[in-house]
Amino acid sequence: MPIPKNTTVFDLGEGVTLLISPEQPIAGRNVVFNLRGLPSWEKVDVTFTEPSGKRAGWIDQNDQLTLLQEGGEVITGVNYANSAGTTDWTRFGIQDVAGTWRVTLDFDGRKESIAYQLQELKIPGLQSFSLGPHMNGLHGPEAGVFFSDDVHPALAVQVQDRLEVASAQMEEATGEPMGPVPDVYMVGNRVTLDTLSQATLVNLGWQGGYYRSFSFKPGIYILADKLRTGLERVLVHEYVHHVVDGITGDETVPNWLNEGLAEFYETDLGRERPRPNAFALHRFRTADNAKLAAQSETLFPLAELESNREWNERSEPDRIRLQYDQSYMIIRFMNETFGESSPFDALREIASGAELAEALNSVVGLTYEDFEARFVDWISKWEDPVTTEATDYFQVLDQIMELRGSISERRRTIIQQSLSDTENVAAYTGLVTDAQEAVKRLASITPPPIFENIHADATVFFDLNARWITLELEYWKTFDGTHQNKANGLLPEVNARTALLFRGISDSKWVLNLP
């Protein structure tokens, strides 16, 4: 296999090599690792150590930070080589500081530790100024990104890129051209954000960011201590406020409409971003929380979600979260019932001078009271088609997985017992029958499109499992050691595919907020 360009190669001996790319990793950016020359299906434990000497947590594919197990041990990442003896993984490094890092690999009875260097991105021509905290400036084609000393310079470049994409996405969503994107100001911790807000004359409460269109230095102000998708969501959320402000000018917009649009598009515009599942899991949890509130009759009356002052004065975390979740679902209600342009059409009516009730009546043909009643009825009965399909699919797949678990437990019991040859044949015949039944059941169901990869992995796994058990049966029938050797040769792949399939199913359920 050829070595990619811009890659550092480490020879670990015995034909094993580790590739790290890019050749010069940058603090705050991803680093890709590729391990080659392993035995097929070999398990590889991976642990990272920070420059301080402390073992580091992981950011997973869903952009969730995994830090400590019960007992305080840092969780080690587990990978499996494929049939060609290769495995790769990505260190999502948005929080990784500059300095000497170390990756420790435990595989095939060996333990290897390799050091690699993260360098801070050097950006020439930065503007330096004070805005409460000390800030550094990076001017882009349309606007600037300014960041405090505790923010990776690499993030500034990523933020500029994301805003340019968001501008194009919102232009498509609104159907009208977007103006220049606003300046962005980023800080690395809450204390610095509070100092920044005071310097910009904003009375910031519990919010993790804000948009201001008035006075000096208008723009987006955000706390950049989040993981990548969280940072992008906050950035896009505040940018949508800028878009709403551009449509309505000086007219007052009800907060449920303003915040609902920001909540909706911060996740919706992430569908085609790296790690889209991270945006999806936020979307599913938001919808489920709002629906649960509707069914328990704890939704806010819409009149209580109109005032920005009342919104910001709420202090209970559950109620703060619900006001955002409910507003998000109001936008989904409008989109799915009256068309995706309806929220923006309401904004345009407000911009022309219409009162809220008048604007809604003009766009959706309902009084404000009827609009609210329709929404409450809709959300109480609402079902996400993706979740519904997933639930139906997993009900069957879980039963097949339970059958596989039963086969495994019975096999373990058979091995522990002192059975006669005839009894072993009878017992393994039952296992083979059930293993083949699992294959048939899986072939009889059609997965939703989002689970086609999991279904393909499950198909390979259950075919392999049936083949493995059948070889063990053939051994007890014939006492031909060839069958036993072939069965034992399949064990590494069986173990690897078992772990990977369970991981994939659990991961999918986590994203969809399923039990």
Salt bridges, closest charged atoms under 4 A:
GLU14 OE1 - ARG110 NH1 3.93
ASP45 OD1 - LYS43 NZ 2.86
ASP63 OD1 - ARG275 NH1 2.51
GLU73 OE1 - ARG55 NH2 2.43
ASP96 OD2 - ARG91 NE 2.79
GLU112 OE2 - ARG110 NH2 2.81
GLU120 OE2 - HIS152 ND1 2.99
ASP149 OD1 - HIS134 ND1 2.92
GLU176 OE1 - ARG348 NH2 2.93
ASP194 OD1 - ARG190 NE 3.29
ASP225 OD1 - LYS226 NZ 3.66
GLU232 OE1 - ARG162 NE 3.21
GLU232 OE2 - ARG228 NE 3.24
GLU232 OE2 - ARG273 NH2 2.87
GLU259 OE1 - HIS237 NE2 2.87
GLU259 OE1 - HIS241 NE2 3.24
GLU263 OE2 - HIS237 ND1 3.44
GLU263 OE1 - HIS282 NE2 3.87
GLU263 OE1 - ARG321 NH2 3.01
GLU266 OE2 - ARG233 NH1 2.51
GLU266 OE1 - HIS237 ND1 2.69
GLU266 OE2 - HIS282 NE2 3.56
ASP268 OD1 - ARG271 NE 2.74
GLU313 OE1 - ARG309 NH1 3.17
ASP325 OD1 - ARG321 NE 2.89
GLU336 OE2 - ARG332 NE 3.24
ASP345 OD1 - ARG348 NH1 3.06
ASP377 OD1 - LYS381 NZ 3.15
GLU383 OE2 - LYS291 NZ 3.05
ASP384 OD2 - ARG332 NH1 4.00
ASP398 OD2 - LYS509 NZ 2.82
GLU409 OE2 - ARG412 NH1 2.67
ASP434 OD2 - ARG410 NH1 2.72
GLU437 OE2 - ARG441 NE 3.33
GLU472 OE1 - ARG411 NE 2.82
GLU493 OE2 - ARG497 NE 2.87
